[in-house]
Amino acid sequence: MRIPMIAGNWKMNTTVGEAVTLVRSMLSGLEKMNGVDRVVCPPFISLAAVKDLLKGSSVKLGAQNIFYEEKGAYTGEISPLMLAELCEYVIIGHSERRQYFGETGDMIDKKIKAALNVELKPILCIGEKLEENEQGKTQEVLTHQLTASSDRGYYVGGLVIAYEPVWAIGTGRSASGSEANETIGFIRQLVSHQHGSDIADNVRILYGGSVTAENIAEFIRQPEIDGALVGGASLKAEDFLSITKQTAEIRGLS
Ligand code: PGA
């Protein structure tokens, strides 16, 4: 049985003070939603403060990025060892990192290995661009991205996949539930070909891209979709709570 997951990717939003306020406003509500893994991913500088707030809570903490070296002369970077003290999850290979910061498949693969080395669970983001989608290249792109980060051990270590079509991120134009279900089904098949059906049946695959309190039910009702990676709507306590609550009601395992 795959435990559904709702993860909030706050991106480059919130000061430390604002992050604390946002978590305080959601925490007691989130605490009640058993049967769904709830994860918040604030900016690096807020991780320590949010970790304090989450002490004793079932809400989990994630980072938005990681560097693959353990320590050394890498000005401005954050290492796996630093994150391992603070959180349980880390988003890796988000399309904004690929697009604006030149992250390649090779770098992303190194980051996954580095995260798993310190027992951080990667949330690996994959997804096609608009033109790739329009040219019918979605499956080809996803196969390429997933093959660049493919090792049975990654799944055993708790890797989560987030399918995020780039054209749906922050645009207000989400995929339809059935479209996302079909593509996520394809990803699961791919994992099955690569590593066997035991791994494929257990890996959690989330949908991401303009998920809101209004459309979450459409995704969560789909059998292949195990939850959502939520950007914009995770910054509004009421919306994030509603997304999590609907997920718990439709798919929660409690
Ligand atoms: P969005 O972002 O929900 O604002 O579209 C999702 C993401 O980038 O993870």
Boltz pocket constraint, residues with backbone or C-beta under 6 A from the ligand:
constraints:
  - pocket:
      binder: B
      contacts: [[A, 9], [A, 164], [A, 168], [A, 169], [A, 170], [A, 171], [A, 172], [A, 208], [A, 209], [A, 210], [A, 211], [A, 229], [A, 230], [A, 231], [A, 232], [A, 233]]
      max_distance: 6.0
